[in-house]
Amino acid sequence: MRPPLETAPLPADAIEIGRITDAWGIKGWFKVMPYSASPEALFSAKSWFLLPPDRPMKPARVTANTTPAQAAWSEPLLLEVKEIKDHSDNLVASAEGVPDRNTAEALRGSRIFVSRSSFPAASEGEYYWVDLIGLQVINREGVVLGQVRDLMSTGPQTVLLIEAAPEAEGGKPVERMIPFVSVFVDGVDLPGQRITVDWQPDY
């Protein structure tokens, strides 16, 4: 069913950072799955914006009164977080307007968005992935290698996934993978929307 929360417009700088996976306990707490291994934004933002699951969720419990229409909702909902904490390998949270397990179960599968402006400031030399996506990548010789399409964690390091326009009309885009480490990355200029690297087009 639709969670009993107020609707609110999604901020223009909203970023999807996790989802609610299930109810936890009987007092309205719920489990949260962050998309990042360092979920500081979930802890710093007190206002979360929820959108429905990107795929249908089975009801946690089925009663004679359950109908398919109860699962339908589309507008963003505002969730005011009271507390969030680590618990075993999960995050669990409580919020205003979620007083019991039934209400928490209605949140299952909800996608969590927060305003980018609510993220805590990154430390010197550290960057949020979302800020790197779309930046132009240029090598020391001024050759444009493409734009950051995505990032990938390989365990000990992060890799930039770069995509450039095809070299010939009708060709496929050129894809490159550059480790995001100081040996290859000379600098990141967020205001200038570019990353300078020690990398050649034919690597």
Wavefront OBJ file of the C-alpha trace (Angstrom):
o trace
v 0.000 0.000 0.000
v 1.009 3.647 -0.305
v 3.026 4.723 2.747
v 1.099 7.277 4.886
v 3.564 10.124 4.312
v 3.247 13.628 2.900
v 4.146 14.223 -0.723
v 6.969 16.642 -1.545
v 8.673 17.750 -4.758
v 11.936 16.002 -5.490
v 14.860 18.470 -5.160
v 16.501 19.455 -8.433
v 19.820 18.080 -7.132
v 18.361 14.829 -5.761
v 20.658 11.796 -5.836
v 19.523 8.189 -5.342
v 21.699 6.746 -2.577
v 19.930 3.619 -1.291
v 16.695 1.783 -0.667
v 14.567 0.489 2.172
v 14.640 -3.296 2.211
v 12.331 -4.365 5.046
v 10.785 -3.599 8.422
v 12.911 -4.157 11.520
v 11.287 -4.913 14.849
v 7.793 -3.837 15.890
v 8.306 -0.121 16.634
v 8.487 1.238 13.092
v 12.193 0.800 12.425
v 13.272 -0.337 8.962
v 16.383 -1.703 7.242
v 18.290 0.430 4.743
v 20.637 -0.751 1.986
v 23.078 2.025 0.994
v 24.561 2.069 -2.503
v 27.920 3.256 -1.194
v 30.351 1.541 1.157
v 30.687 4.937 2.887
v 27.072 6.054 3.401
v 27.800 9.400 5.095
v 25.043 11.117 3.101
v 22.398 8.857 4.654
v 23.558 9.906 8.115
v 23.882 13.622 7.358
v 20.568 14.151 5.551
v 17.550 14.316 7.853
v 15.054 14.614 4.995
v 14.816 11.670 2.636
v 12.648 11.626 -0.471
v 11.133 8.281 -1.399
v 10.089 7.013 -4.796
v 8.362 3.670 -5.315
v 10.312 0.498 -6.126
v 11.539 0.156 -9.705
v 9.894 -3.268 -9.756
v 6.712 -4.538 -8.064
v 7.147 -5.686 -4.471
v 5.237 -8.611 -3.053
v 3.265 -7.651 0.069
v 5.017 -8.675 3.290
v 1.707 -10.070 4.482
v -1.418 -10.769 2.507
v -4.873 -10.289 3.982
v -8.364 -10.591 2.583
v -8.392 -6.808 2.120
v -5.158 -6.592 0.093
v -5.765 -5.336 -3.445
v -3.381 -4.588 -6.329
v -4.424 -0.922 -6.247
v -2.977 -0.532 -2.769
v 0.541 -0.954 -4.150
v 0.198 1.941 -6.621
v 1.943 5.228 -5.823
v 4.166 7.425 -7.924
v 4.636 10.847 -6.345
v 7.730 11.553 -4.174
v 7.129 11.174 -0.439
v 8.970 13.037 2.308
v 10.501 10.974 5.113
v 11.828 12.897 8.129
v 14.489 10.689 9.720
v 14.688 10.566 13.522
v 17.596 8.157 13.921
v 19.847 5.952 11.812
v 22.464 3.542 13.089
v 24.597 0.544 12.213
v 23.223 -2.841 13.200
v 25.245 -5.960 12.330
v 25.808 -5.711 8.569
v 22.826 -3.404 8.004
v 21.724 0.140 8.615
v 18.456 0.588 10.462
v 16.465 3.798 10.826
v 13.348 5.290 12.355
v 11.331 8.225 11.062
v 8.437 10.535 11.816
v 5.108 9.081 10.720
v 6.341 5.478 10.869
v 5.140 4.324 14.304
v 4.800 0.575 13.816
v 5.810 -2.460 11.793
v 2.826 -2.264 9.436
v 3.801 1.246 8.354
v 7.461 0.248 8.016
v 6.476 -2.674 5.792
v 4.716 -0.234 3.466
v 8.131 1.341 2.801
v 9.692 -1.897 1.499
v 11.559 -1.367 -1.760
v 11.306 2.420 -1.632
v 14.219 4.182 -3.335
v 15.907 6.815 -1.180
v 16.928 10.175 -2.633
v 18.594 13.071 -0.839
v 19.614 16.540 -1.935
v 23.236 16.729 -3.089
v 23.581 19.911 -1.021
v 23.009 17.866 2.150
v 26.080 15.673 1.574
v 28.883 16.259 4.100
v 31.944 18.012 2.686
v 34.466 15.612 1.171
v 37.973 15.503 2.637
v 40.944 16.942 0.753
v 41.687 14.736 -2.254
v 38.422 12.798 -1.921
v 35.446 13.038 -4.263
v 31.900 11.755 -4.449
v 31.370 9.501 -7.427
v 28.333 11.479 -8.501
v 30.512 14.592 -8.881
v 32.944 12.826 -11.226
v 30.362 11.427 -13.649
v 30.157 13.570 -16.756
v 33.560 15.255 -16.310
v 35.758 15.584 -19.389
v 39.007 13.591 -19.238
v 42.090 15.161 -20.847
v 45.675 13.916 -20.897
v 48.833 15.969 -20.324
v 49.144 16.672 -24.051
v 45.656 18.179 -24.180
v 44.057 15.224 -25.966
v 40.428 14.714 -24.966
v 39.949 11.059 -24.014
v 36.204 11.262 -23.364
v 33.784 11.748 -20.491
v 33.363 9.805 -17.276
v 30.338 7.580 -17.851
v 30.580 5.628 -14.594
v 32.950 4.416 -11.897
v 33.706 0.886 -10.800
v 35.221 -0.385 -7.581
v 37.702 -3.217 -8.087
v 38.510 -3.672 -4.405
v 41.775 -1.860 -3.736
v 41.064 0.943 -6.212
v 38.389 2.749 -8.194
v 38.360 2.771 -11.993
v 37.002 5.547 -14.206
v 34.877 4.243 -17.076
v 35.454 6.694 -19.928
v 33.388 6.970 -23.098
v 34.438 8.970 -26.164
v 32.631 9.691 -29.415
v 33.293 7.146 -32.191
v 36.342 7.930 -34.303
v 34.395 7.334 -37.504
v 30.807 8.181 -38.335
v 28.622 5.170 -37.633
v 31.262 3.548 -35.452
v 30.888 2.463 -31.853
v 31.825 4.782 -28.972
v 35.374 4.335 -27.711
v 35.536 3.024 -24.149
v 38.496 3.373 -21.801
v 39.178 2.322 -18.220
v 41.577 4.462 -16.188
v 42.459 3.644 -12.566
v 41.547 6.581 -10.325
v 44.914 6.666 -8.549
v 47.530 9.397 -8.243
v 49.979 7.591 -10.514
v 47.612 8.212 -13.462
v 45.396 11.089 -12.286
v 47.147 14.465 -12.149
v 44.201 16.436 -10.861
v 40.443 16.931 -10.647
v 38.986 20.360 -11.435
v 35.333 20.214 -10.372
v 34.542 23.868 -11.243
v 36.223 23.369 -14.626
v 34.463 20.032 -15.134
v 37.632 18.174 -16.112
v 40.089 15.509 -14.982
v 43.709 15.603 -16.152
v 45.445 12.246 -16.516
v 48.765 10.728 -17.548
v 47.257 8.409 -20.156
v 47.566 7.951 -23.897
v 44.699 7.325 -26.359
v 46.239 4.033 -27.526
v 46.670 2.517 -24.039
l 1 2 3 4 5 6 7 8 9 10 11 12 13 14 15 16 17 18 19 20 21 22 23 24 25 26 27 28 29 30 31 32 33 34 35 36 37 38 39 40 41 42 43 44 45 46 47 48 49 50 51 52 53 54 55 56 57 58 59 60 61 62 63 64 65 66 67 68 69 70 71 72 73 74 75 76 77 78 79 80 81 82 83 84 85 86 87 88 89 90 91 92 93 94 95 96 97 98 99 100 101 102 103 104 105 106 107 108 109 110 111 112 113 114 115 116 117 118 119 120 121 122 123 124 125 126 127 128 129 130 131 132 133 134 135 136 137 138 139 140 141 142 143 144 145 146 147 148 149 150 151 152 153 154 155 156 157 158 159 160 161 162 163 164 165 166 167 168 169 170 171 172 173 174 175 176 177 178 179 180 181 182 183 184 185 186 187 188 189 190 191 192 193 194 195 196 197 198 199 200 201 202 203
